């Protein structure tokens, strides 16, 4: 039954994707023509149902002296396109933590688009740039990224 719904979603997406994207991105006709004629955009949009079935999780694996109070085990949730899902993330999110994890989120989304397993990524960790109190800063966190299926999030 699950595969039936996934196939159904793909069929619906295929029929509606260009109109949806035009409205979503607020493109005029000329911009939409440029967007639609880019082979890269065609490929990415063909993968959209798959991307949206994934959740990217960034988990705090070390924390000491964090001004935003991020603790070990805190998780930041992103959709398969790399958008922060604020309703599932901590109430306060440090911009420096987000900035530090950008390369890993980008790599995950690229691996998903290439149909590769992002959980096999070797450099899946990042740290905020604060050096910690012993080196003249406040504190520091380290984070690890992983990807799960959306229904498990």
HELIX and SHEET records of a PDB file:
HELIX    1   1 UNK A    2  UNK A   25  1                                  24    
HELIX    2   2 UNK A   29  UNK A   36  1                                   8    
HELIX    3   3 UNK A   39  UNK A   46  1                                   8    
HELIX    4   4 UNK A   48  UNK A   52  1                                   5    
HELIX    5   5 UNK A   86  UNK A   88  5                                   3    
HELIX    6   6 UNK A   95  UNK A  113  1                                  19    
HELIX    7   7 UNK A  118  UNK A  120  5                                   3    
HELIX    8   8 UNK A  133  UNK A  135  5                                   3    
HELIX    9   9 UNK A  150  UNK A  152  5                                   3    
SHEET    1   A 4 UNK A  75  UNK A  79  0                                        
SHEET    2   A 4 UNK A  54  UNK A  64 -1                                        
SHEET    3   A 4 UNK A 140  UNK A 149 -1                                        
SHEET    4   A 4 UNK A 125  UNK A 127 -1                                        
END                                                                             
